[in-house]
Amino acid sequence: MTVAIIGAGMAGLSCARALAQAGVALELFDKGRGPGGRMSTRRVELDGRELRFDHGAQYFTARDERFRAEVAQWRDAGRVANWPAAGPEALVGVSGMNEPVRAMAEGLDVRWGTRIDRLERVAGEWVLHGGEGVRGGYASVVVAIPAEQAGPLVADFSSGFADRAERTRSEPCWTAMASFAQTLPLADAITTGGAVAWAARDGGKPGRGGSESWVLQASPGWTRDHLDTPAEQIPALLLAAMFADRAIEPAQPDHASAHRWLYAKAQPVAGEPALWDASLRLGLAGDWLIAPRVESAWISGRELADRMIAEPG
């Protein structure tokens, strides 16, 4: 019977592709409108031109041999490239950070814009509630969403899994996106110890067209202090902090917006890289089980798929 995977980000898609290659039928559900998750790219139309902002993960690295093999395929297809501004090992999606996720989702049955808010187990089969209604008849369920969301979803079935999720905490992050008519006198990637933990000229990444578009990500402490600040106020606050930190003349953006990530950077507790209960046929995957890195999400999903294949239940 079919496997249901809740969450079509890097972890869920990594698990899905490995299962599909083993001949397992599956369906994926994701509350987002399209591929990306925390590797999302936001597109904005401004005066007849398109601006792109990687407002989640800024880049990733590949050290695990299995992940390096996957990345090599993306590179060969022109979907990822090195971004030296962030370091010699830094990789980004070409045209947008979500490009690797888009590649992984191709050929899979993904129901975008579908939130699953409750699980039920009936006569040994899984039933999913949410989105457009009820979906049942699943042999297994994989939960590949942030720990804070995964814990409540599985608490009625596995106290151990729920406890692992509940002991994991994620740092929040306000992200500002801004574009300018003039070039700012700054390097393409900036790290600071103040309100702005990271700033990058997104237009300088491969395949972005060289626009003066910037992403500023606030520090966890600053974000917590401004968690309830209206989104429309965030860009001005973070831009002012960056200009002051770099001692440059403030510039007025021609576009500015913000996004609040409540679960931006997980702080994992020690344990297995993926969770699988063969008797329940319930699994959990995500970077929150290993480390807050794109590669960790991929590894967790792959590890879970390997366990599901080896321990079918």
Helices and strands as residue ranges (DSSP letters): E 3-6, H 10-21, E 26-30, G 37-39, E 42-46, E 49-53, H 65-76, E 80-82, G 84-86, E 91-93, H 99-105, E 110-112, E 116-122, E 125-130, E 133-138, E 140-143, H 147-154, H 159-166, E 169-179, E 189-191, E 196-201, G 202-204, E 213-218, H 220-225, G 231-233, H 234-246, E 255-267, E 275-277, E 282-284, G 287-289, H 294-310
